[in-house]
Each structure stands twice: as structure tokens, then as C-alpha cells.
Amino acid sequence: MGNMEDQAKIIVVDDEQGICENVEKILLKSNYAVVHTQSAAEALEMMKKESFSLLISDIVMPEMNGLELLKHVSEDIPDIKTIMMTGYASTKIAMKAIRLGALDYIPKPFTPNELRTTVSKALSGELMGTNITGKEKNAIEIMDVDIDFGTDAAPNLTKAESEIVVKESAEENDEFYCKVGERICDVKEKLGTTCKTGLKKNYCPKRRAEEKKKAKAENAFKFNPKTMIGIDQPFDYNEVIAITGPEYVRYMERDGFAFLPYKEFKKVNPTVIRTESEKNTVSDISEKTLQKNILVVDDEVSVNNNIRKILVKNGFTVDQALTKDEAIEKVNKHSYSLALLDLRMPGVSGLELLKTISHNHPSIKIIIITGYATIETAVETARIGAVDYIHKPFTPDELRRVAEKVYAIAT
């Protein structure tokens, strides 16, 4: 162990004293030098006066929120690395944080090991930040953290967050806590030591069984394009109900997506099924048209058509691609200001299409559209270069608002 002056110095900012203290306790065990404050403004002044390796900041705070702090730090103290944490996890806020310079985004509650791992990756240089223009940073709205500080909800939630972090931190000191499984284990309570599998193979058999069970459950509901069709389309809610019935909208926030048998979907909405003749009707941009031109990439022709109908009313010229190869061919051939890109398409592995377009055509501003939104994908797509993130189903107004906002920074 090195001396304090040889250690990475970390500043923690959270308006909850209990969270600050527990994050400090967790990090001190890894031999980091840690200070904390409950005020973002005070943290900013501290960072201007002394050198810190890393800032760990909450997002929802009174007076100055974490995004405001992050923006000031990125402009005035660009050398400090930053990690954001919050109990109000949001793909929109996660993407904004990454684009403003944060290296990662940790949703609360988190385990001590998750925190230490993220901090280690940030300090070692394993996590890379984004590099966006000042114009793009200025376009990011930092005052729209959707928490009403005038209600009783926010104090109750932040108190719960503090209690959760205390619980997670205390678990490590429990006599029956197993470091291999990162949990309090009834087997260790019975045996007085870690199980044989844990000692020999360094993995927790109980956790392995839980992961297999979870994977099996997820696989049981995997989308089968031969028999089912996703119905997370960009219609307004009344149109969604007309196709799916009220249950889809009723449970949409819980489930995020729904499926219908392909034959049934065909009966209720035959216009979305692409025929051979339709393959030649997809619009193509004229080389003479260089204003407000946008490429929509989605394997569902209904999504493409609906987005085109929505955006042409705002003066956009909309081109469409239904496959990865078609999208790459079009961005190589034409000039686009924007691209709306679906995350899940046949023949596309992970984020490879986003990476290809961002790397080869960095001037194209990319908006992600997806019915499978997660904090992890929002963070990763922002790191790669995506500018915004739209959840399906979305309203025409939501789509137009995001497209206009991103177009403004593309020109």
C-alpha cells in the first residue's frame, strides 16, 4: 500500500450525508484518498483549488444538479475524470451524462464491488469518454431532471437510497458473507466456510443456477421472426390499442414490449407486411437535396413509413434502409445530416452498425430508436457517438422535437 499522497484522490458529491459516508467507506477499503461534500457548488470550488483524480457525483441535487456540475467540470476542469450515480435511472439522463464527459453512470442501489470495479476502470483508463463540440454540449438540456423538490417524494426516495447503500456496505462485514458469491450465504452459515465449488472453481453455484434460470426464462420469450412480429411501432397510443388491444398500453411501462402471432398481426394490420412490389417504392434522396436530409434504418417497413410521414411535415427529406447492407450502401453514396437507427435488426450483431456509421461518417448525427431501452445501451451508444435516444412507441411530437433538436447541432 502506498502513502496517501501516492493514492488517487476522489471527491464524492451527494446531498445525502449517509450516501457520502458509505461511498467513502467502500472506497477507503481500496486504499483511495476520499473526501466528500453535500453541495455541488462547494465541490466545484474544492476542485478548482486542489487536484483530484476522480469526481463521483449524484445527479438529483438541489441548487445545482449533477448535470450542471458535470458541465462546469468539463469546461473548467477537463482533466478530472467523472462518474455519475443516481437512484432516478433514466436512459435520457444517462446519455446526457456520458455526452457531457462522464466515463460511466451507476444506477442506485449498487453493491460495493460494482462501485469499486467502476472506479478502478475509470482511473486505469479502461473507460473512454466522448469528445463532442461546444455547440453540442450547449444544446444538452441540463435543467430537466424530472424530480419535484417541492414534494415529499424526493426526500423519501433519497433516504431509501441511503439505507440501501448502508445495507449493502454492512453485508460485507457479516460473518456469513461469501466473497465469491458476493452475498450472505446460508451454506457458509452451515459449513462455517465457503462451499467446495466456490473454493475450487471460484464461482458461486447458487448464483450460476440463478443466472441459468434467468437465461432460460429470457430465451423462452425471444422474438421469432417466422411466427411473431414486434408491435412496438411509432403510432400514437390509440393506434397501438387498435392493433394490440388495451393490455399492451396498460402494461407497457412494466414490460416495455409485446408480441402478436404473425398471422394475427397480418389480419389486423396488413399494410405493415412488405411485399415484393414495395421493395422498389422505398424513397431515395436526390443528390440535389442536401437540406434536412435524414436516413431511417429499421427492418420494419411500417416504422420507416410512419417516421417518413411524420418528418416530411417538418420539411425533412427522408430516405429509408431496411437492412444493414442497405444502410451502409446509402451512407456511403449520399450525404445525410441525421440517421435514425433501430438497435435490433436481423443480421446486425450488437452495436456494429452504429459503430460503422459513427466511425466512417462522423458528421452524421445519430438518433437511436428502440423498444428495448436500457441504461447500459444508452451509455454505450452515447460513448460510440449517438446523440439522442428515443423509446418506442413514441408520439409524432416526440419524434419531431428530437429530430429538430439534433438537426440544429448538425448544421
Buried (B, 14 or more C-beta within 10 A) or exposed (E): EEEEEEBBBBBBBBBBEBBBBBBBBBBEEBEBBBBBBBBBBEBBEBBEEEEBBBBBBBBBBEEBBBBBBBBBBBEEBEEBBBBBBBBBBBBBBBBBBBBBBBBBBBBBBBBBEBBBBBBBBBBEEEBEBBEBEEEBBEBBEBEEBEBEEEEEEBEEBBEEBBBBBBEBBEBBEEEBBBEBBBBBBEBBEEEEEBBEBBEEEEEBBBBEEEEEEEEEEEEEEEEEEEEBBBBBBBBEEEBBBEBBEEEBBEEBEEEBBBBBEBEEBBEEBEEBBBEEEEEEEBBEBEEEEEEBBBBBBBBBBBBBBBBBEBBBEBEBBBBBBBBBEBBBEBBEEBEBBBBBBBBBBEEBEEBEBBEBBBEEBEEBBBBBBBBBBBBEBBBBBBBBBBBBBBBBBBEBEBBBBBBBBBBEBBE
